[in-house]
Amino acid sequence: MFLQKNRRLLLLKMLKEARLEQGMRQIDVAFALGRPQSYIAKVESGERKIDFIEVMDFCRVVRLDPGKLIKRLG
């Protein structure tokens, strides 16, 4: 359970860092995904879990290589 929590936190950190590296605001990512800004805020804070497809969509928008993400989480 501890390892899973750490990996989840790392996932959220990587998604947020990728967003910031692209100079994107939460609202920018939300618009690209067709979601409200609160969705991105809840994902990044860990309040809302996201499934694999949602992770892939997020990666596409913030230009994060999913292979790099999986390698770091593995």
PDB file of N, CA, C and O in Angstrom:
ATOM      1  N   MET A   1       0.832  -1.200   0.000  1.00  0.00           N
ATOM      2  CA  MET A   1       0.000   0.000   0.000  1.00  0.00           C
ATOM      3  C   MET A   1       0.867   1.250   0.000  1.00  0.00           C
ATOM      4  O   MET A   1       0.563   2.216  -0.700  1.00  0.00           O
ATOM      5  N   PHE A   2       1.953   1.241   0.786  1.00  0.00           N
ATOM      6  CA  PHE A   2       2.838   2.396   0.875  1.00  0.00           C
ATOM      7  C   PHE A   2       3.478   2.693  -0.470  1.00  0.00           C
ATOM      8  O   PHE A   2       3.546   3.850  -0.885  1.00  0.00           O
ATOM      9  N   LEU A   3       3.952   1.643  -1.162  1.00  0.00           N
ATOM     10  CA  LEU A   3       4.575   1.807  -2.474  1.00  0.00           C
ATOM     11  C   LEU A   3       3.578   2.359  -3.479  1.00  0.00           C
ATOM     12  O   LEU A   3       3.914   3.228  -4.284  1.00  0.00           O
ATOM     13  N   GLN A   4       2.352   1.852  -3.432  1.00  0.00           N
ATOM     14  CA  GLN A   4       1.311   2.319  -4.340  1.00  0.00           C
ATOM     15  C   GLN A   4       1.029   3.806  -4.112  1.00  0.00           C
ATOM     16  O   GLN A   4       0.868   4.556  -5.074  1.00  0.00           O
ATOM     17  N   LYS A   5       0.969   4.230  -2.873  1.00  0.00           N
ATOM     18  CA  LYS A   5       0.713   5.642  -2.561  1.00  0.00           C
ATOM     19  C   LYS A   5       1.857   6.508  -3.079  1.00  0.00           C
ATOM     20  O   LYS A   5       1.621   7.572  -3.651  1.00  0.00           O
ATOM     21  N   ASN A   6       3.090   6.057  -2.882  1.00  0.00           N
ATOM     22  CA  ASN A   6       4.240   6.820  -3.368  1.00  0.00           C
ATOM     23  C   ASN A   6       4.219   6.943  -4.883  1.00  0.00           C
ATOM     24  O   ASN A   6       4.527   8.005  -5.423  1.00  0.00           O
ATOM     25  N   ARG A   7       3.861   5.874  -5.569  1.00  0.00           N
ATOM     26  CA  ARG A   7       3.793   5.915  -7.026  1.00  0.00           C
ATOM     27  C   ARG A   7       2.676   6.829  -7.495  1.00  0.00           C
ATOM     28  O   ARG A   7       2.833   7.535  -8.491  1.00  0.00           O
ATOM     29  N   ARG A   8       1.559   6.826  -6.798  1.00  0.00           N
ATOM     30  CA  ARG A   8       0.457   7.721  -7.158  1.00  0.00           C
ATOM     31  C   ARG A   8       0.893   9.174  -6.982  1.00  0.00           C
ATOM     32  O   ARG A   8       0.607  10.017  -7.832  1.00  0.00           O
ATOM     33  N   LEU A   9       1.581   9.466  -5.881  1.00  0.00           N
ATOM     34  CA  LEU A   9       2.070  10.837  -5.658  1.00  0.00           C
ATOM     35  C   LEU A   9       3.089  11.248  -6.714  1.00  0.00           C
ATOM     36  O   LEU A   9       3.095  12.396  -7.157  1.00  0.00           O
ATOM     37  N   LEU A  10       3.949  10.316  -7.121  1.00  0.00           N
ATOM     38  CA  LEU A  10       4.917  10.595  -8.172  1.00  0.00           C
ATOM     39  C   LEU A  10       4.203  10.867  -9.496  1.00  0.00           C
ATOM     40  O   LEU A  10       4.591  11.773 -10.234  1.00  0.00           O
ATOM     41  N   LEU A  11       3.178  10.098  -9.796  1.00  0.00           N
ATOM     42  CA  LEU A  11       2.391  10.324 -11.009  1.00  0.00           C
ATOM     43  C   LEU A  11       1.825  11.739 -11.021  1.00  0.00           C
ATOM     44  O   LEU A  11       1.951  12.452 -12.017  1.00  0.00           O
ATOM     45  N   LEU A  12       1.210  12.141  -9.933  1.00  0.00           N
ATOM     46  CA  LEU A  12       0.608  13.471  -9.863  1.00  0.00           C
ATOM     47  C   LEU A  12       1.662  14.561  -9.996  1.00  0.00           C
ATOM     48  O   LEU A  12       1.444  15.571 -10.665  1.00  0.00           O
ATOM     49  N   LYS A  13       2.803  14.348  -9.354  1.00  0.00           N
ATOM     50  CA  LYS A  13       3.897  15.316  -9.443  1.00  0.00           C
ATOM     51  C   LYS A  13       4.385  15.445 -10.889  1.00  0.00           C
ATOM     52  O   LYS A  13       4.614  16.552 -11.377  1.00  0.00           O
ATOM     53  N   MET A  14       4.539  14.316 -11.561  1.00  0.00           N
ATOM     54  CA  MET A  14       5.027  14.346 -12.940  1.00  0.00           C
ATOM     55  C   MET A  14       4.026  15.029 -13.876  1.00  0.00           C
ATOM     56  O   MET A  14       4.427  15.776 -14.768  1.00  0.00           O
ATOM     57  N   LEU A  15       2.747  14.780 -13.682  1.00  0.00           N
ATOM     58  CA  LEU A  15       1.740  15.423 -14.522  1.00  0.00           C
ATOM     59  C   LEU A  15       1.739  16.935 -14.313  1.00  0.00           C
ATOM     60  O   LEU A  15       1.677  17.703 -15.272  1.00  0.00           O
ATOM     61  N   LYS A  16       1.808  17.347 -13.066  1.00  0.00           N
ATOM     62  CA  LYS A  16       1.813  18.778 -12.778  1.00  0.00           C
ATOM     63  C   LYS A  16       3.081  19.442 -13.302  1.00  0.00           C
ATOM     64  O   LYS A  16       3.018  20.517 -13.899  1.00  0.00           O
ATOM     65  N   GLU A  17       4.224  18.810 -13.082  1.00  0.00           N
ATOM     66  CA  GLU A  17       5.485  19.375 -13.567  1.00  0.00           C
ATOM     67  C   GLU A  17       5.489  19.497 -15.086  1.00  0.00           C
ATOM     68  O   GLU A  17       5.980  20.487 -15.629  1.00  0.00           O
ATOM     69  N   ALA A  18       4.948  18.505 -15.768  1.00  0.00           N
ATOM     70  CA  ALA A  18       4.885  18.561 -17.228  1.00  0.00           C
ATOM     71  C   ALA A  18       3.999  19.726 -17.672  1.00  0.00           C
ATOM     72  O   ALA A  18       4.325  20.440 -18.620  1.00  0.00           O
ATOM     73  N   ARG A  19       2.891  19.906 -16.983  1.00  0.00           N
ATOM     74  CA  ARG A  19       1.997  21.031 -17.298  1.00  0.00           C
ATOM     75  C   ARG A  19       2.725  22.353 -17.130  1.00  0.00           C
ATOM     76  O   ARG A  19       2.657  23.220 -18.001  1.00  0.00           O
ATOM     77  N   LEU A  20       3.417  22.506 -16.019  1.00  0.00           N
ATOM     78  CA  LEU A  20       4.121  23.748 -15.745  1.00  0.00           C
ATOM     79  C   LEU A  20       5.274  23.974 -16.727  1.00  0.00           C
ATOM     80  O   LEU A  20       5.527  25.108 -17.135  1.00  0.00           O
ATOM     81  N   GLU A  21       5.967  22.909 -17.104  1.00  0.00           N
ATOM     82  CA  GLU A  21       7.054  23.023 -18.076  1.00  0.00           C
ATOM     83  C   GLU A  21       6.550  23.506 -19.429  1.00  0.00           C
ATOM     84  O   GLU A  21       7.278  24.167 -20.170  1.00  0.00           O
ATOM     85  N   GLN A  22       5.314  23.177 -19.746  1.00  0.00           N
ATOM     86  CA  GLN A  22       4.715  23.629 -21.000  1.00  0.00           C
ATOM     87  C   GLN A  22       4.134  25.037 -20.877  1.00  0.00           C
ATOM     88  O   GLN A  22       3.622  25.591 -21.850  1.00  0.00           O
ATOM     89  N   GLY A  23       4.214  25.609 -19.679  1.00  0.00           N
ATOM     90  CA  GLY A  23       3.665  26.946 -19.456  1.00  0.00           C
ATOM     91  C   GLY A  23       2.150  26.965 -19.496  1.00  0.00           C
ATOM     92  O   GLY A  23       1.537  27.978 -19.833  1.00  0.00           O
ATOM     93  N   MET A  24       1.556  25.837 -19.149  1.00  0.00           N
ATOM     94  CA  MET A  24       0.103  25.730 -19.188  1.00  0.00           C
ATOM     95  C   MET A  24      -0.494  25.931 -17.797  1.00  0.00           C
ATOM     96  O   MET A  24       0.077  25.536 -16.780  1.00  0.00           O
ATOM     97  N   ARG A  25      -1.646  26.553 -17.799  1.00  0.00           N
ATOM     98  CA  ARG A  25      -2.422  26.690 -16.566  1.00  0.00           C
ATOM     99  C   ARG A  25      -3.392  25.513 -16.490  1.00  0.00           C
ATOM    100  O   ARG A  25      -3.629  24.824 -17.482  1.00  0.00           O
ATOM    101  N   GLN A  26      -3.937  25.296 -15.322  1.00  0.00           N
ATOM    102  CA  GLN A  26      -4.924  24.226 -15.175  1.00  0.00           C
ATOM    103  C   GLN A  26      -6.073  24.417 -16.152  1.00  0.00           C
ATOM    104  O   GLN A  26      -6.565  23.449 -16.731  1.00  0.00           O
ATOM    105  N   ILE A  27      -6.496  25.640 -16.335  1.00  0.00           N
ATOM    106  CA  ILE A  27      -7.623  25.924 -17.236  1.00  0.00           C
ATOM    107  C   ILE A  27      -7.281  25.550 -18.679  1.00  0.00           C
ATOM    108  O   ILE A  27      -8.158  25.130 -19.435  1.00  0.00           O
ATOM    109  N   ASP A  28      -6.015  25.699 -19.064  1.00  0.00           N
ATOM    110  CA  ASP A  28      -5.593  25.338 -20.418  1.00  0.00           C
ATOM    111  C   ASP A  28      -5.728  23.831 -20.648  1.00  0.00           C
ATOM    112  O   ASP A  28      -6.240  23.388 -21.676  1.00  0.00           O
ATOM    113  N   VAL A  29      -5.262  23.061 -19.674  1.00  0.00           N
ATOM    114  CA  VAL A  29      -5.358  21.606 -19.769  1.00  0.00           C
ATOM    115  C   VAL A  29      -6.825  21.183 -19.732  1.00  0.00           C
ATOM    116  O   VAL A  29      -7.249  20.317 -20.496  1.00  0.00           O
ATOM    117  N   ALA A  30      -7.579  21.791 -18.853  1.00  0.00           N
ATOM    118  CA  ALA A  30      -9.003  21.465 -18.737  1.00  0.00           C
ATOM    119  C   ALA A  30      -9.721  21.706 -20.059  1.00  0.00           C
ATOM    120  O   ALA A  30     -10.519  20.877 -20.497  1.00  0.00           O
ATOM    121  N   PHE A  31      -9.441  22.833 -20.688  1.00  0.00           N
ATOM    122  CA  PHE A  31     -10.075  23.157 -21.969  1.00  0.00           C
ATOM    123  C   PHE A  31      -9.725  22.112 -23.025  1.00  0.00           C
ATOM    124  O   PHE A  31     -10.592  21.646 -23.764  1.00  0.00           O
ATOM    125  N   ALA A  32      -8.445  21.751 -23.085  1.00  0.00           N
ATOM    126  CA  ALA A  32      -7.985  20.754 -24.068  1.00  0.00           C
ATOM    127  C   ALA A  32      -8.634  19.390 -23.843  1.00  0.00           C
ATOM    128  O   ALA A  32      -8.847  18.636 -24.791  1.00  0.00           O
ATOM    129  N   LEU A  33      -8.943  19.080 -22.598  1.00  0.00           N
ATOM    130  CA  LEU A  33      -9.562  17.792 -22.263  1.00  0.00           C
ATOM    131  C   LEU A  33     -11.087  17.847 -22.246  1.00  0.00           C
ATOM    132  O   LEU A  33     -11.750  16.821 -22.093  1.00  0.00           O
ATOM    133  N   GLY A  34     -11.636  19.049 -22.404  1.00  0.00           N
ATOM    134  CA  GLY A  34     -13.089  19.196 -22.344  1.00  0.00           C
ATOM    135  C   GLY A  34     -13.646  18.978 -20.952  1.00  0.00           C
ATOM    136  O   GLY A  34     -14.750  18.460 -20.783  1.00  0.00           O
ATOM    137  N   ARG A  35     -12.875  19.376 -19.964  1.00  0.00           N
ATOM    138  CA  ARG A  35     -13.257  19.204 -18.555  1.00  0.00           C
ATOM    139  C   ARG A  35     -13.235  20.559 -17.852  1.00  0.00           C
ATOM    140  O   ARG A  35     -12.643  21.508 -18.364  1.00  0.00           O
ATOM    141  N   PRO A  36     -13.868  20.659 -16.693  1.00  0.00           N
ATOM    142  CA  PRO A  36     -13.763  21.900 -15.918  1.00  0.00           C
ATOM    143  C   PRO A  36     -12.388  22.014 -15.248  1.00  0.00           C
ATOM    144  O   PRO A  36     -11.711  21.010 -15.027  1.00  0.00           O
ATOM    145  N   GLN A  37     -11.998  23.215 -14.940  1.00  0.00           N
ATOM    146  CA  GLN A  37     -10.703  23.449 -14.277  1.00  0.00           C
ATOM    147  C   GLN A  37     -10.632  22.714 -12.955  1.00  0.00           C
ATOM    148  O   GLN A  37      -9.560  22.261 -12.556  1.00  0.00           O
ATOM    149  N   SER A  38     -11.756  22.589 -12.271  1.00  0.00           N
ATOM    150  CA  SER A  38     -11.774  21.901 -10.978  1.00  0.00           C
ATOM    151  C   SER A  38     -11.351  20.435 -11.117  1.00  0.00           C
ATOM    152  O   SER A  38     -10.792  19.863 -10.181  1.00  0.00           O
ATOM    153  N   TYR A  39     -11.610  19.832 -12.261  1.00  0.00           N
ATOM    154  CA  TYR A  39     -11.186  18.453 -12.518  1.00  0.00           C
ATOM    155  C   TYR A  39      -9.661  18.356 -12.443  1.00  0.00           C
ATOM    156  O   TYR A  39      -9.127  17.459 -11.790  1.00  0.00           O
ATOM    157  N   ILE A  40      -8.964  19.271 -13.104  1.00  0.00           N
ATOM    158  CA  ILE A  40      -7.500  19.272 -13.107  1.00  0.00           C
ATOM    159  C   ILE A  40      -6.981  19.534 -11.699  1.00  0.00           C
ATOM    160  O   ILE A  40      -6.040  18.877 -11.254  1.00  0.00           O
ATOM    161  N   ALA A  41      -7.580  20.478 -11.002  1.00  0.00           N
ATOM    162  CA  ALA A  41      -7.159  20.791  -9.631  1.00  0.00           C
ATOM    163  C   ALA A  41      -7.308  19.566  -8.730  1.00  0.00           C
ATOM    164  O   ALA A  41      -6.425  19.277  -7.923  1.00  0.00           O
ATOM    165  N   LYS A  42      -8.406  18.857  -8.864  1.00  0.00           N
ATOM    166  CA  LYS A  42      -8.641  17.681  -8.030  1.00  0.00           C
ATOM    167  C   LYS A  42      -7.702  16.535  -8.392  1.00  0.00           C
ATOM    168  O   LYS A  42      -7.247  15.801  -7.514  1.00  0.00           O
ATOM    169  N   VAL A  43      -7.412  16.381  -9.680  1.00  0.00           N
ATOM    170  CA  VAL A  43      -6.460  15.356 -10.097  1.00  0.00           C
ATOM    171  C   VAL A  43      -5.089  15.660  -9.513  1.00  0.00           C
ATOM    172  O   VAL A  43      -4.465  14.797  -8.896  1.00  0.00           O
ATOM    173  N   GLU A  44      -4.622  16.886  -9.708  1.00  0.00           N
ATOM    174  CA  GLU A  44      -3.280  17.253  -9.250  1.00  0.00           C
ATOM    175  C   GLU A  44      -3.127  17.209  -7.732  1.00  0.00           C
ATOM    176  O   GLU A  44      -2.035  16.957  -7.224  1.00  0.00           O
ATOM    177  N   SER A  45      -4.199  17.449  -7.020  1.00  0.00           N
ATOM    178  CA  SER A  45      -4.134  17.415  -5.554  1.00  0.00           C
ATOM    179  C   SER A  45      -4.299  16.004  -5.002  1.00  0.00           C
ATOM    180  O   SER A  45      -4.070  15.764  -3.817  1.00  0.00           O
ATOM    181  N   GLY A  46      -4.698  15.069  -5.868  1.00  0.00           N
ATOM    182  CA  GLY A  46      -4.925  13.703  -5.414  1.00  0.00           C
ATOM    183  C   GLY A  46      -6.326  13.469  -4.890  1.00  0.00           C
ATOM    184  O   GLY A  46      -6.648  12.374  -4.429  1.00  0.00           O
ATOM    185  N   GLU A  47      -7.155  14.488  -4.957  1.00  0.00           N
ATOM    186  CA  GLU A  47      -8.529  14.364  -4.480  1.00  0.00           C
ATOM    187  C   GLU A  47      -9.356  13.465  -5.402  1.00  0.00           C
ATOM    188  O   GLU A  47     -10.303  12.809  -4.967  1.00  0.00           O
ATOM    189  N   ARG A  48      -8.979  13.449  -6.682  1.00  0.00           N
ATOM    190  CA  ARG A  48      -9.678  12.618  -7.656  1.00  0.00           C
ATOM    191  C   ARG A  48      -8.684  11.679  -8.332  1.00  0.00           C
ATOM    192  O   ARG A  48      -7.655  12.118  -8.845  1.00  0.00           O
ATOM    193  N   LYS A  49      -8.994  10.396  -8.328  1.00  0.00           N
ATOM    194  CA  LYS A  49      -8.164   9.417  -9.034  1.00  0.00           C
ATOM    195  C   LYS A  49      -8.535   9.440 -10.508  1.00  0.00           C
ATOM    196  O   LYS A  49      -9.675   9.719 -10.878  1.00  0.00           O
ATOM    197  N   ILE A  50      -7.533   9.137 -11.347  1.00  0.00           N
ATOM    198  CA  ILE A  50      -7.811   9.071 -12.773  1.00  0.00           C
ATOM    199  C   ILE A  50      -7.399   7.700 -13.294  1.00  0.00           C
ATOM    200  O   ILE A  50      -6.472   7.074 -12.779  1.00  0.00           O
ATOM    201  N   ASP A  51      -8.104   7.251 -14.322  1.00  0.00           N
ATOM    202  CA  ASP A  51      -7.787   5.936 -14.878  1.00  0.00           C
ATOM    203  C   ASP A  51      -6.697   6.068 -15.944  1.00  0.00           C
ATOM    204  O   ASP A  51      -6.241   7.168 -16.255  1.00  0.00           O
ATOM    205  N   PHE A  52      -6.297   4.934 -16.489  1.00  0.00           N
ATOM    206  CA  PHE A  52      -5.183   4.894 -17.430  1.00  0.00           C
ATOM    207  C   PHE A  52      -5.439   5.758 -18.670  1.00  0.00           C
ATOM    208  O   PHE A  52      -4.546   6.477 -19.120  1.00  0.00           O
ATOM    209  N   ILE A  53      -6.635   5.690 -19.213  1.00  0.00           N
ATOM    210  CA  ILE A  53      -6.965   6.467 -20.412  1.00  0.00           C
ATOM    211  C   ILE A  53      -6.888   7.960 -20.102  1.00  0.00           C
ATOM    212  O   ILE A  53      -6.401   8.737 -20.924  1.00  0.00           O
ATOM    213  N   GLU A  54      -7.360   8.365 -18.937  1.00  0.00           N
ATOM    214  CA  GLU A  54      -7.288   9.770 -18.545  1.00  0.00           C
ATOM    215  C   GLU A  54      -5.833  10.213 -18.391  1.00  0.00           C
ATOM    216  O   GLU A  54      -5.484  11.336 -18.755  1.00  0.00           O
ATOM    217  N   VAL A  55      -4.987   9.335 -17.853  1.00  0.00           N
ATOM    218  CA  VAL A  55      -3.558   9.650 -17.738  1.00  0.00           C
ATOM    219  C   VAL A  55      -2.968   9.859 -19.128  1.00  0.00           C
ATOM    220  O   VAL A  55      -2.223  10.813 -19.354  1.00  0.00           O
ATOM    221  N   MET A  56      -3.302   8.968 -20.056  1.00  0.00           N
ATOM    222  CA  MET A  56      -2.787   9.082 -21.417  1.00  0.00           C
ATOM    223  C   MET A  56      -3.240  10.380 -22.077  1.00  0.00           C
ATOM    224  O   MET A  56      -2.455  11.029 -22.768  1.00  0.00           O
ATOM    225  N   ASP A  57      -4.491  10.759 -21.872  1.00  0.00           N
ATOM    226  CA  ASP A  57      -5.002  12.016 -22.432  1.00  0.00           C
ATOM    227  C   ASP A  57      -4.274  13.212 -21.825  1.00  0.00           C
ATOM    228  O   ASP A  57      -3.906  14.149 -22.534  1.00  0.00           O
ATOM    229  N   PHE A  58      -4.070  13.175 -20.522  1.00  0.00           N
ATOM    230  CA  PHE A  58      -3.359  14.249 -19.820  1.00  0.00           C
ATOM    231  C   PHE A  58      -1.942  14.355 -20.382  1.00  0.00           C
ATOM    232  O   PHE A  58      -1.467  15.453 -20.670  1.00  0.00           O
ATOM    233  N   CYS A  59      -1.269  13.215 -20.539  1.00  0.00           N
ATOM    234  CA  CYS A  59       0.092  13.199 -21.087  1.00  0.00           C
ATOM    235  C   CYS A  59       0.137  13.827 -22.473  1.00  0.00           C
ATOM    236  O   CYS A  59       1.042  14.604 -22.776  1.00  0.00           O
ATOM    237  N   ARG A  60      -0.830  13.494 -23.307  1.00  0.00           N
ATOM    238  CA  ARG A  60      -0.878  14.039 -24.662  1.00  0.00           C
ATOM    239  C   ARG A  60      -0.957  15.563 -24.618  1.00  0.00           C
ATOM    240  O   ARG A  60      -0.238  16.249 -25.345  1.00  0.00           O
ATOM    241  N   VAL A  61      -1.820  16.081 -23.775  1.00  0.00           N
ATOM    242  CA  VAL A  61      -2.037  17.532 -23.697  1.00  0.00           C
ATOM    243  C   VAL A  61      -0.795  18.256 -23.177  1.00  0.00           C
ATOM    244  O   VAL A  61      -0.439  19.316 -23.692  1.00  0.00           O
ATOM    245  N   VAL A  62      -0.138  17.698 -22.165  1.00  0.00           N
ATOM    246  CA  VAL A  62       1.026  18.378 -21.574  1.00  0.00           C
ATOM    247  C   VAL A  62       2.347  17.913 -22.190  1.00  0.00           C
ATOM    248  O   VAL A  62       3.425  18.278 -21.723  1.00  0.00           O
ATOM    249  N   ARG A  63       2.244  17.101 -23.248  1.00  0.00           N
ATOM    250  CA  ARG A  63       3.418  16.623 -23.994  1.00  0.00           C
ATOM    251  C   ARG A  63       4.405  15.858 -23.112  1.00  0.00           C
ATOM    252  O   ARG A  63       5.618  16.056 -23.183  1.00  0.00           O
ATOM    253  N   LEU A  64       3.851  14.993 -22.294  1.00  0.00           N
ATOM    254  CA  LEU A  64       4.666  14.119 -21.454  1.00  0.00           C
ATOM    255  C   LEU A  64       4.691  12.744 -22.103  1.00  0.00           C
ATOM    256  O   LEU A  64       3.640  12.158 -22.362  1.00  0.00           O
ATOM    257  N   ASP A  65       5.869  12.233 -22.361  1.00  0.00           N
ATOM    258  CA  ASP A  65       6.024  10.917 -22.977  1.00  0.00           C
ATOM    259  C   ASP A  65       5.494   9.852 -22.018  1.00  0.00           C
ATOM    260  O   ASP A  65       6.042   9.673 -20.931  1.00  0.00           O
ATOM    261  N   PRO A  66       4.435   9.144 -22.409  1.00  0.00           N
ATOM    262  CA  PRO A  66       3.880   8.113 -21.519  1.00  0.00           C
ATOM    263  C   PRO A  66       4.893   7.027 -21.187  1.00  0.00           C
ATOM    264  O   PRO A  66       4.859   6.460 -20.095  1.00  0.00           O
ATOM    265  N   GLY A  67       5.793   6.734 -22.116  1.00  0.00           N
ATOM    266  CA  GLY A  67       6.829   5.729 -21.849  1.00  0.00           C
ATOM    267  C   GLY A  67       7.743   6.154 -20.712  1.00  0.00           C
ATOM    268  O   GLY A  67       8.118   5.342 -19.866  1.00  0.00           O
ATOM    269  N   LYS A  68       8.096   7.428 -20.699  1.00  0.00           N
ATOM    270  CA  LYS A  68       8.928   7.978 -19.621  1.00  0.00           C
ATOM    271  C   LYS A  68       8.187   7.898 -18.296  1.00  0.00           C
ATOM    272  O   LYS A  68       8.765   7.558 -17.264  1.00  0.00           O
ATOM    273  N   LEU A  69       6.909   8.213 -18.341  1.00  0.00           N
ATOM    274  CA  LEU A  69       6.079   8.164 -17.135  1.00  0.00           C
ATOM    275  C   LEU A  69       6.033   6.743 -16.581  1.00  0.00           C
ATOM    276  O   LEU A  69       6.255   6.530 -15.389  1.00  0.00           O
ATOM    277  N   ILE A  70       5.748   5.783 -17.438  1.00  0.00           N
ATOM    278  CA  ILE A  70       5.646   4.383 -17.009  1.00  0.00           C
ATOM    279  C   ILE A  70       6.986   3.874 -16.481  1.00  0.00           C
ATOM    280  O   ILE A  70       7.037   3.155 -15.483  1.00  0.00           O
ATOM    281  N   LYS A  71       8.054   4.250 -17.150  1.00  0.00           N
ATOM    282  CA  LYS A  71       9.391   3.811 -16.701  1.00  0.00           C
ATOM    283  C   LYS A  71       9.698   4.315 -15.294  1.00  0.00           C
ATOM    284  O   LYS A  71      10.203   3.570 -14.454  1.00  0.00           O
ATOM    285  N   ARG A  72       9.387   5.583 -15.045  1.00  0.00           N
ATOM    286  CA  ARG A  72       9.653   6.132 -13.702  1.00  0.00           C
ATOM    287  C   ARG A  72       8.755   5.528 -12.636  1.00  0.00           C
ATOM    288  O   ARG A  72       9.161   5.391 -11.482  1.00  0.00           O
ATOM    289  N   LEU A  73       7.544   5.169 -13.016  1.00  0.00           N
ATOM    290  CA  LEU A  73       6.605   4.607 -12.042  1.00  0.00           C
ATOM    291  C   LEU A  73       6.819   3.110 -11.818  1.00  0.00           C
ATOM    292  O   LEU A  73       6.368   2.548 -10.819  1.00  0.00           O
ATOM    293  N   GLY A  74       7.513   2.476 -12.763  1.00  0.00           N
ATOM    294  CA  GLY A  74       7.703   1.030 -12.709  1.00  0.00           C
ATOM    295  C   GLY A  74       8.625   0.591 -11.664  1.00  0.00           C
ATOM    296  O   GLY A  74       8.868  -0.607 -11.518  1.00  0.00           O
TER     297      GLY A  74
END
